[in-house]
Amino acid sequence: MDKLLRASGVDYDKVNYYIEPLSEKKLRELIRKMGIKPRELLRTSESVYRELEFGKKELSDDEIIALMAKHPDLMQRPIVERGDRAVLGRPTENVKALL
C-alpha cells in the first residue's frame, strides 16, 4: 500500500491503530465514508470474533462499532481515506479508484 501511494505521488499519514486507537466517532466517520454497514468491516476469521461469538449474536451497529474500537483486530484493514471518501485497501484496485 505504501508503495502504491508513493508511486501515485499522494501525501498520506499512516495510522497504526494499535498505537493510536480509532475512536468510535472516527470509526463511524470511516464507515459512513465507505458507504457500508459496520458488520461489513468485521474480520470474521479473527479469534476475537469467535471468542465474542459474533456469528451467534444480534448486535446493533453501535455495539459493533464499540467492539471494533475496543478490539481493533476485528476491523478489516487497511482503510484508506481521502477527503469525503474511504475504501478498504484490499484489493488495491479499491485504492486506485480513490486516487
N, C-alpha and C positions, 0 to 999 in steps of 0.2 A: 504494500500500500504506500509506504514512504516513497519508494522508487517511482511509482506511478504519479504521485502528486508532485514530486520534484521535477520529473520529466515534463509535466504539464505546466511547470512554472507557477504553481499555486503555492502561495504562502499559507501555512497552516500551523495550528497548535495541536500537539499530540497530548491527549489526556489519558493517563493511566488511572482508571477509576478504582484501582485497589489502593493507590496512594492518595488520590483526590476523589473520594466517592461522589457519585452523582446524587443530587438531592431529588426528592420526589417531584419537586417543581420542574427541575431540568429534565427528568425522565418524561414527564407529561408533555413538555415542550417538544422534545425529540420525537415522541410517539405521534404527536399532532402533526409535526412537520413531515413525518414519514407517511402519514395517512393510513396507519394501521391500528389494530386493536392491541392493547398491552399483551394479551396472550400470544400474539404472533411474534413477539420479541423474545419469548421464552426459549431457552435451550433445554429441550426435553431429554437430552442424553446426559445431563449433569447429575451426579449423585445427589446433590442437594434437592433437585427436582423430585427424585424418587423418595428421598428421606422425608420431604414435606408432603408427599403423596398428592402432588398437584393434579395428577390424572384422575384422582378419585374425588376431588372436591369441586364444588361450585363456588368459585371466588369472584368477587366483584372486581372491576377494573382497578378501583382504589386499593383493594387488598393485594392484587398482583403487583401494582406499582410499588407499594410499600415493601413487599417481599423482595422485589428486584433491587430496591435501594439498600436493603439490609444484606442481601446476598448477591453481589454483583456477578457471581458465576452463572446466575440464572439468565443473564442477558446475552443475546447473540451479539457478536462483535466482528469487526469494528463497525462503528457507526460514523458516517461522515456527514458533517453538517456544513451547509453553505447557504448563507442568507436565510430565506424562509423555507428552505427545503433540507431534507436529510434522507439518507439512504443507508441501507445495510451494505457494508463494503464487500460482501461476498454474494454473488460473483462480482468481479471487478468491473464488469460492464455496467453495473448499477452506478459506480462512481464515475465512470466515463460519461454517462448520461447527465450527471450532475455538474460536470465541468463545462 
